[in-house]
Amino acid sequence: MLSLVVFFPALAAMLGFLIEEKSIKVYGVCIAFIELLLTLFIWLGFDSTNSGYSFVNQISLIEFLNINYLVGIDGISLFLVVLSAFMTLVSLITLTIKENLKHLIISILFLEMTMMGVFLALDAILFYIFWELSLLPMLYIIGAWGSGKRIYAAVKFFIYTFFGSVFMLVAILVMAYYHYDMNGVWSFSLLDWQGLNLPENTQIWLFLAFFIAFAIKTPMFPFHTWLPYAHGQAPTIGSTLLAAVLLKMGTYGIVRFLLPLFTDASVMMFDMVAILAVIMVIYTAFIAYAQDDMKQVIAYSSISHMGIVVLGVFSMNVEGVSGAIFLMISHGVTSGALFLLVGVIYERRHTKMIAEFGGLAAVMPRFALAFGVVMFGSIGLPLTIGFVGEFLSLLGIFKANFVYGILGTVGVIVGAVYMLHLFARVFYGECKEENLKLADLNLNELVALVPLCLLVIYLGVRPNAVLAPIDLSVKTMVEKMHVNAKTKKAKEFIEHSNKLGGSDE
């Protein structure tokens, strides 16, 4: 089933060359819908009481090096896979580009294949292959269908992320060598690597090598400068998938690689990472407030929210890590929806400048309602999807370090300020004459946006449908981290952060 989920979009993309241009959008939507059904089928068949991996599939690729096609899914990756399929479908439904549409649809389907591969791979080489392949479709999407300085934005995106990947590849090879040195056989399996007893200094260097790759993708300060360009010049569908899914690859890598494999180094680097994350949260929130372009506001907002995710992950307790994963999903839904909504208004006015709007609530009430629901989810209003992840992430970092918790909360408050400021300027006040005859949401847009709005509310009220499987896998990971921790400092940090041995809260 997992192999079908990974390779079905790629097979469909190759068959897409045989489809006529006039039918290619319908074809793409149908393929994305089938892919979503496959992921939902996996969700239905997933054993939520199993803290390990399900649907594991292994095929030997290079036997003497023990490189395998190894895929599996657990509570941490399950909903990221569903999110990838769902946001791909929603993005294709609202697609309005006409130029070279066949090539764009094919690129999106190939991109979907790489996203699935990253979240399902349990072999480091396989993970690296899918990680690198994801650069090519997005490079093409930004460069071919973007606007303004699209070539510059595409090349900057590629160079930044490829640069980080070089460090990751070196670290993967070093890890395989250490496994060979300790066990007499090569292995690139993440499952095998968890038992390696690495020296503390080695852990630090390997941590930094992986961290650079994941930090650039997230994107963490000071590696974040590629993102505003990529979002600003990318077409709506590119921005949607970049914010909703591709950014999550970085924080997913941190959860999957750094914490369980380099627990001692993660604790040693806690302050460094937390300081960078706090800068992400506060600094980019103020930059977002100063923007005049709606798309740039949401782009910098994405960086700020991902800073909360990083804080939650590095709290290294069940509340923080589970909340961070939930926030990755909620941010995927809300940021993707916000970029879609900006795309809707851009199609009608061919401008994203905030000053060009005002009073749209009276002219486009359905659009205003959808934007309001998603915006409240984005700023973490209670009973919306964003509140659950932000609350748990901040609770986790408060348990780990009170000061970083306070600073993270400041960023959340500023986030509410700039989003409400944006909403007031766009939807209230005097309506300009050129906006008086703007059409409200059409059927295609409603089909895509209504499910997103319903998700924002439903998962805010009933988060346990998603949170329970995540929580079980995270508990198992935290327990393994406590066992794997070799230094006294690391063990004490994890015990303190999780209140191990104390009262049951």
C-alpha positions as CSV (number, residue, x, y, z in Angstrom):
1,M,0.0,0.0,0.0
2,L,2.8,2.5,0.8
3,S,4.6,1.7,-2.4
4,L,1.3,2.4,-4.3
5,V,0.9,5.7,-2.5
6,V,4.5,6.7,-3.3
7,F,4.7,5.7,-7.0
8,F,1.1,6.0,-8.2
9,P,1.4,9.8,-8.8
10,A,4.7,9.3,-10.7
11,L,3.2,6.6,-12.9
12,A,0.1,8.8,-13.5
13,A,2.4,11.8,-14.4
14,M,4.2,9.7,-17.1
15,L,0.8,8.6,-18.5
16,G,-0.2,12.3,-18.4
17,F,2.0,13.0,-21.5
18,L,-0.6,10.9,-23.5
19,I,-3.5,13.0,-22.3
20,E,-4.9,15.9,-24.4
21,E,-4.2,19.4,-23.1
22,K,-7.9,20.2,-22.7
23,S,-8.5,17.2,-20.4
24,I,-5.3,17.4,-18.4
25,K,-6.7,19.3,-15.4
26,V,-9.6,16.9,-15.0
27,Y,-7.0,14.1,-15.2
28,G,-4.8,15.7,-12.6
29,V,-7.7,16.2,-10.2
30,C,-8.9,12.6,-10.6
31,I,-5.4,11.3,-9.9
32,A,-5.0,13.5,-6.9
33,F,-8.4,12.4,-5.6
34,I,-7.5,8.7,-6.0
35,E,-4.2,9.3,-4.2
36,L,-6.1,11.0,-1.3
37,L,-8.4,7.9,-1.2
38,L,-5.3,5.6,-0.9
39,T,-3.9,7.6,2.0
40,L,-7.3,7.6,3.7
41,F,-7.5,3.8,3.2
42,I,-4.1,3.5,4.9
43,W,-5.4,5.7,7.8
44,L,-8.4,3.4,8.2
45,G,-6.1,0.4,8.2
46,F,-3.6,2.0,10.6
47,D,-3.5,0.4,14.0
48,S,-3.7,3.4,16.3
49,T,-2.7,1.2,19.3
50,N,0.7,0.3,17.6
51,S,3.4,2.7,18.6
52,G,5.8,1.2,16.0
53,Y,5.7,1.2,12.2
54,S,2.9,-0.2,10.1
55,F,2.7,-1.3,6.5
56,V,6.5,-1.9,6.4
57,N,7.8,-2.9,3.0
58,Q,11.5,-3.8,2.3
59,I,13.2,-4.7,-1.0
60,S,17.0,-5.0,-1.3
61,L,18.5,-2.5,-3.8
62,I,22.3,-2.8,-3.3
63,E,22.8,-6.0,-1.3
64,F,26.5,-5.7,-0.4
65,L,26.0,-2.2,1.0
66,N,22.7,-3.1,2.6
67,I,20.9,-0.3,0.9
68,N,17.2,-1.1,0.8
69,Y,13.9,0.2,-0.4
70,L,12.4,0.4,3.1
71,V,9.2,2.3,3.8
72,G,6.9,2.4,6.8
73,I,4.4,4.6,8.5
74,D,3.7,5.6,12.2
75,G,1.7,8.2,14.0
76,I,4.3,10.8,13.3
77,S,4.2,10.4,9.5
78,L,0.6,9.3,8.9
79,F,-1.1,12.6,8.9
80,L,1.7,14.4,7.0
81,V,1.1,11.8,4.2
82,V,-2.7,12.5,4.3
83,L,-2.0,16.3,4.4
84,S,0.2,16.0,1.3
85,A,-2.5,14.2,-0.7
86,F,-5.2,16.5,0.5
87,M,-3.4,19.8,-0.2
88,T,-2.3,18.5,-3.7
89,L,-5.9,17.8,-4.5
90,V,-7.2,21.2,-3.2
91,S,-4.4,23.0,-5.1
92,L,-5.3,21.3,-8.4
93,I,-9.0,22.1,-8.0
94,T,-8.4,25.8,-7.8
95,L,-5.7,25.9,-10.5
96,T,-6.3,28.6,-13.1
97,I,-3.1,28.6,-15.1
98,K,-3.6,28.0,-18.8
99,E,0.0,28.2,-20.2
100,N,1.7,24.8,-20.6
101,L,-0.9,23.3,-18.2
102,K,0.1,19.7,-19.0
103,H,3.7,20.2,-17.9
104,L,2.5,21.9,-14.7
105,I,0.1,19.1,-13.8
106,I,2.9,16.5,-14.5
107,S,5.3,18.5,-12.3
108,I,2.8,18.6,-9.5
109,L,2.2,14.9,-9.6
110,F,6.0,14.2,-9.6
111,L,6.3,16.6,-6.6
112,E,3.6,14.6,-4.8
113,M,5.5,11.4,-5.3
114,T,8.6,12.9,-3.7
115,M,6.7,14.3,-0.8
116,M,5.2,10.9,-0.1
117,G,8.6,9.3,-0.3
118,V,10.2,11.7,2.2
119,F,7.6,11.0,4.8
120,L,7.6,7.2,4.3
121,A,11.3,6.4,3.8
122,L,13.0,4.5,6.6
123,D,16.3,4.0,4.7
124,A,18.5,7.1,4.8
125,I,19.7,6.8,1.2
126,L,16.0,6.4,0.0
127,F,15.1,9.4,2.2
128,Y,17.9,11.4,0.6
129,I,16.9,10.5,-2.9
130,F,13.3,11.6,-2.4
131,W,14.5,14.7,-0.5
132,E,16.7,15.8,-3.5
133,L,14.2,14.8,-6.1
134,S,11.6,17.2,-4.5
135,L,13.8,20.1,-5.5
136,L,13.4,19.6,-9.3
137,P,9.6,19.9,-9.7
138,M,9.5,22.9,-7.4
139,L,12.5,24.5,-9.2
140,Y,10.6,24.1,-12.5
141,I,7.2,25.3,-11.1
142,I,8.7,28.5,-9.7
143,G,11.0,29.1,-12.7
144,A,8.5,28.4,-15.5
145,W,5.1,29.6,-14.0
146,G,6.3,32.2,-11.5
147,S,6.3,36.0,-11.9
148,G,8.8,38.8,-11.6
149,K,12.2,37.5,-10.6
150,R,11.1,33.9,-10.9
151,I,14.4,32.6,-12.2
152,Y,16.3,34.3,-9.4
153,A,13.9,32.9,-6.8
154,A,14.0,29.4,-8.3
155,V,17.8,29.3,-8.4
156,K,18.1,30.7,-4.9
157,F,15.6,28.1,-3.6
158,F,17.6,25.3,-5.3
159,I,21.1,26.4,-4.3
160,Y,20.1,26.9,-0.6
161,T,18.4,23.6,-0.2
162,F,20.9,21.6,-2.3
163,F,23.8,23.2,-0.3
164,G,22.3,21.8,2.9
165,S,21.7,18.4,1.4
166,V,25.4,18.0,0.8
167,F,26.0,18.1,4.5
168,M,23.2,15.6,5.0
169,L,24.7,13.1,2.5
170,V,28.1,13.3,4.2
171,A,26.5,12.6,7.6
172,I,24.5,9.7,6.2
173,L,27.7,8.1,4.9
174,V,29.5,8.6,8.2
175,M,26.6,7.0,10.1
176,A,26.7,4.0,7.8
177,Y,30.5,3.7,8.4
178,Y,30.0,3.8,12.2
179,H,27.4,1.0,11.9
180,Y,29.9,-1.0,9.8
181,D,32.7,-0.3,12.4
182,M,30.5,-1.4,15.3
183,N,28.5,-4.3,13.8
184,G,30.6,-5.5,10.8
185,V,27.8,-4.8,8.3
186,W,26.8,-1.7,6.4
187,S,23.3,-0.3,7.1
188,F,21.4,2.8,6.1
189,S,18.3,1.9,8.0
190,L,17.1,4.4,10.6
191,L,15.9,1.5,12.7
192,D,19.4,0.1,12.9
193,W,21.0,3.4,13.6
194,Q,19.0,4.0,16.8
195,G,21.1,1.5,18.6
196,L,24.5,3.0,17.7
197,N,26.6,4.1,20.7
198,L,28.2,7.2,19.2
199,P,30.8,9.3,21.0
200,E,29.5,12.7,22.2
201,N,31.8,14.7,19.9
202,T,30.9,12.6,16.9
203,Q,27.2,13.1,17.7
204,I,27.7,16.9,17.8
205,W,29.3,17.0,14.3
206,L,26.7,14.6,12.8
207,F,23.9,16.6,14.5
208,L,25.2,19.9,12.9
209,A,25.5,18.3,9.5
210,F,21.9,17.1,9.5
211,F,20.7,20.2,11.3
212,I,22.0,22.5,8.5
213,A,20.0,20.6,5.9
214,F,16.8,20.6,8.0
215,A,17.2,24.2,9.2
216,I,17.4,25.5,5.6
217,K,14.3,23.6,4.6
218,T,12.3,24.6,7.6
219,P,13.5,27.5,7.1
220,M,15.2,28.6,10.3
221,F,17.0,31.9,10.9
222,P,19.5,32.8,9.4
223,F,18.8,30.4,6.5
224,H,15.3,31.8,5.8
225,T,16.1,34.4,3.1
226,W,15.2,32.1,0.2
227,L,11.6,31.6,1.3
228,P,10.1,35.1,0.8
229,Y,11.6,35.2,-2.7
230,A,10.2,31.7,-3.5
231,H,6.7,32.6,-2.2
232,G,6.7,36.0,-3.8
233,Q,7.5,34.8,-7.3
234,A,5.9,31.3,-7.3
235,P,2.5,30.7,-8.8
236,T,-0.3,30.2,-6.2
237,I,-0.1,26.4,-6.5
238,G,3.6,26.5,-5.9
239,S,3.3,28.7,-2.8
240,T,0.5,26.6,-1.5
241,L,2.4,23.3,-1.7
242,L,5.6,24.9,-0.5
243,A,4.0,26.3,2.7
244,A,1.6,23.4,3.3
245,V,4.0,20.5,2.8
246,L,7.6,21.2,1.7
247,L,8.5,23.3,4.8
248,K,7.3,20.4,7.0
249,M,10.1,18.2,5.6
250,G,12.6,20.1,7.6
251,T,10.9,19.7,11.0
252,Y,9.9,16.1,10.1
253,G,13.6,15.4,9.6
254,I,14.5,16.9,13.0
255,V,11.9,14.6,14.7
256,R,12.9,11.5,12.7
257,F,16.7,11.9,12.7
258,L,18.1,14.4,15.2
259,L,16.2,13.6,18.4
260,P,16.3,9.8,18.4
261,L,19.7,9.4,16.8
262,F,21.6,12.2,18.5
263,T,19.9,12.6,21.8
264,D,22.9,13.8,23.8
265,A,23.9,16.3,21.0
266,S,20.3,17.5,20.8
267,V,20.3,18.4,24.5
268,M,23.7,20.1,24.2
269,M,22.5,22.2,21.3
270,F,19.1,23.0,22.9
271,D,20.0,26.6,23.8
272,M,21.4,27.4,20.4
273,V,18.4,26.0,18.5
274,A,15.9,27.5,20.9
275,I,17.5,31.0,20.5
276,L,17.4,30.7,16.7
277,A,13.8,29.5,16.9
278,V,12.8,32.5,19.2
279,I,14.4,34.9,16.7
280,M,12.4,33.2,13.9
281,V,9.2,33.6,15.9
282,I,9.6,37.3,17.0
283,Y,11.8,38.8,14.2
284,T,9.8,37.5,11.3
285,A,6.5,38.3,13.0
286,F,7.5,42.0,13.1
287,I,8.7,41.8,9.5
288,A,5.3,40.3,8.5
289,Y,3.6,43.3,10.2
290,A,5.6,45.7,8.1
291,Q,4.8,44.1,4.7
292,D,2.6,45.8,2.1
293,D,2.1,42.6,0.0
294,M,-0.5,40.1,1.3
295,K,1.6,37.1,0.0
296,Q,4.7,38.4,1.8
297,V,2.7,38.7,5.1
298,I,1.8,35.1,4.9
299,A,5.3,34.0,3.8
300,Y,6.9,35.6,6.8
301,S,4.0,34.4,9.0
302,S,5.0,30.8,7.9
303,I,8.6,31.3,9.1
304,S,7.3,32.6,12.5
305,H,4.9,29.7,12.9
306,M,7.6,27.2,12.0
307,G,9.7,28.7,14.8
308,I,7.0,27.6,17.3
309,V,7.2,24.1,15.7
310,V,10.9,24.0,16.3
311,L,10.5,25.1,19.9
312,G,8.0,22.4,20.5
313,V,10.2,19.7,18.9
314,F,13.2,20.7,21.0
315,S,11.3,20.7,24.2
316,M,11.8,16.9,24.0
317,N,8.7,16.1,25.9
318,V,5.5,14.4,24.8
319,E,3.3,17.5,24.9
320,G,5.8,19.7,23.0
321,V,6.7,17.2,20.3
322,S,3.1,16.0,19.8
323,G,1.9,19.6,19.7
324,A,4.6,20.5,17.2
325,I,3.6,17.7,14.8
326,F,-0.1,18.7,15.2
327,L,1.0,22.3,14.5
328,M,2.8,21.2,11.3
329,I,-0.5,19.7,10.1
330,S,-2.6,22.7,11.2
331,H,-0.1,25.2,9.6
332,G,-0.2,23.1,6.4
333,V,-4.0,23.5,6.3
334,T,-4.1,27.2,7.3
335,S,-1.1,28.5,5.4
336,G,-2.0,26.5,2.3
337,A,-5.6,27.9,2.5
338,L,-4.3,31.5,3.0
339,F,-2.1,31.3,-0.1
340,L,-5.1,29.9,-2.1
341,L,-7.2,32.8,-0.9
342,V,-4.6,35.3,-2.0
343,G,-4.5,33.6,-5.3
344,V,-8.2,34.0,-5.6
345,I,-8.1,37.8,-5.2
346,Y,-4.9,38.0,-7.4
347,E,-6.8,36.3,-10.3
348,R,-9.5,39.0,-10.1
349,R,-7.3,42.1,-9.5
350,H,-3.8,41.1,-10.6
351,T,-2.4,42.7,-7.5
352,K,-1.5,41.5,-4.0
353,M,-0.8,44.9,-2.5
354,I,-2.9,45.5,0.6
355,A,-3.4,49.2,-0.2
356,E,-5.3,48.3,-3.3
357,F,-8.1,46.7,-1.3
358,G,-10.6,47.7,1.4
359,G,-14.2,47.0,2.1
360,L,-14.2,43.6,0.4
361,A,-16.4,42.1,3.1
362,A,-19.4,43.9,1.5
363,V,-18.5,42.9,-2.0
364,M,-17.2,39.3,-1.5
365,P,-18.9,38.1,1.7
366,R,-18.2,34.4,1.1
367,F,-14.5,35.2,0.4
368,A,-14.4,37.3,3.6
369,L,-15.9,34.5,5.7
370,A,-13.5,31.9,4.3
371,F,-10.5,34.2,4.9
372,G,-11.7,35.0,8.4
373,V,-12.2,31.3,9.4
374,V,-8.7,30.4,8.1
375,M,-7.1,33.5,9.6
376,F,-8.5,32.7,13.1
377,G,-7.2,29.1,12.7
378,S,-3.8,30.6,11.7
379,I,-3.5,32.8,14.8
380,G,-4.6,30.0,17.1
381,L,-8.1,31.1,18.3
382,P,-9.5,28.6,20.8
383,L,-11.7,25.9,19.1
384,T,-9.8,26.2,15.9
385,I,-7.1,23.9,14.5
386,G,-4.2,26.3,15.2
387,F,-4.9,26.6,19.0
388,V,-4.3,22.9,19.8
389,G,-0.8,22.8,18.2
390,E,0.3,26.2,19.5
391,F,-0.9,25.5,23.0
392,L,0.8,22.1,23.3
393,S,4.0,23.3,21.7
394,L,4.2,26.3,24.1
395,L,3.3,24.0,27.0
396,G,6.1,21.7,26.0
397,I,8.7,24.5,25.8
398,F,7.4,26.0,29.1
399,K,8.1,22.7,30.8
400,A,11.6,22.6,29.3
401,N,12.6,26.2,29.7
402,F,10.3,29.0,31.1
403,V,12.1,31.9,29.4
404,Y,11.9,30.4,25.9
405,G,8.2,29.7,26.5
406,I,7.6,33.4,27.4
407,L,9.5,34.6,24.3
408,G,7.6,32.1,22.0
409,T,4.3,33.4,23.4
410,V,5.3,37.0,22.5
411,G,5.6,35.9,18.9
412,V,2.2,34.3,18.9
413,I,0.7,37.5,20.2
414,V,2.4,39.6,17.5
415,G,1.1,37.0,15.0
416,A,-2.4,37.7,16.0
417,V,-1.8,41.5,15.7
418,Y,-0.5,41.4,12.1
419,M,-3.1,39.0,10.8
420,L,-6.0,41.0,12.3
421,H,-4.3,44.2,10.9
422,L,-4.2,42.6,7.5
423,F,-7.8,41.5,7.7
424,A,-9.0,44.9,8.8
425,R,-7.2,46.7,5.9
426,V,-8.4,44.3,3.2
427,F,-12.0,43.6,4.3
428,Y,-13.2,46.8,6.1
429,G,-13.1,50.5,5.4
430,E,-14.0,52.2,2.2
431,C,-14.2,50.0,-0.9
432,K,-12.3,51.3,-3.9
433,E,-14.3,51.7,-7.1
434,E,-12.3,49.1,-9.0
435,N,-13.2,46.5,-6.4
436,L,-17.0,47.1,-6.4
437,K,-17.7,44.6,-9.1
438,L,-15.4,41.8,-8.0
439,A,-17.0,38.3,-8.2
440,D,-17.3,36.3,-5.1
441,L,-16.0,32.7,-4.8
442,N,-17.1,30.5,-7.6
443,L,-18.0,26.8,-7.5
444,N,-14.4,25.5,-8.0
445,E,-13.1,27.7,-5.2
446,L,-15.9,26.8,-2.9
447,V,-15.2,23.0,-3.5
448,A,-11.6,23.6,-2.5
449,L,-12.0,26.1,0.4
450,V,-15.1,24.8,2.2
451,P,-13.4,21.5,3.3
452,L,-10.4,23.5,4.5
453,C,-12.6,25.8,6.6
454,L,-14.5,22.7,8.0
455,L,-11.1,21.1,8.9
456,V,-10.1,24.3,10.7
457,I,-13.1,24.1,12.9
458,Y,-13.5,20.3,13.3
459,L,-9.9,19.6,14.3
460,G,-10.1,22.5,16.7
461,V,-13.1,21.0,18.5
462,R,-12.1,17.3,18.0
463,P,-8.3,17.2,17.8
464,N,-8.0,13.7,19.3
465,A,-8.8,12.1,16.0
466,V,-5.4,13.2,14.8
467,L,-3.6,13.7,18.1
468,A,-4.0,10.2,19.6
469,P,-2.0,8.3,17.1
470,I,0.7,11.0,17.1
471,D,0.8,11.0,20.9
472,L,1.4,7.2,21.1
473,S,4.4,7.3,18.6
474,V,5.9,10.4,20.3
475,K,5.7,8.7,23.7
476,T,7.6,5.7,22.4
477,M,10.2,8.0,20.8
478,V,10.7,10.0,24.0
479,E,11.1,6.8,26.0
480,K,13.8,5.6,23.5
481,M,15.5,9.0,23.8
482,H,15.7,8.6,27.5
483,V,17.2,5.1,27.1
484,N,19.6,6.3,24.4
485,A,20.9,9.3,26.3
486,K,24.4,8.5,27.6
487,T,25.3,11.7,29.4
488,K,24.0,12.7,32.8
489,K,22.9,16.1,31.4
490,A,20.8,14.6,28.6
491,K,19.1,12.2,31.0
492,E,18.3,14.9,33.5
493,F,17.0,17.2,30.8
494,I,14.6,14.6,29.4
495,E,13.5,13.6,32.9
496,H,13.0,17.3,33.9
497,S,11.2,18.1,30.6
498,N,8.9,15.1,30.9
499,K,8.6,15.1,34.7
500,L,9.7,11.5,34.7
501,G,9.4,9.9,38.1
502,G,7.3,12.8,39.4
503,S,3.5,13.2,39.8
504,D,1.3,12.3,36.9
505,E,0.0,15.7,35.6
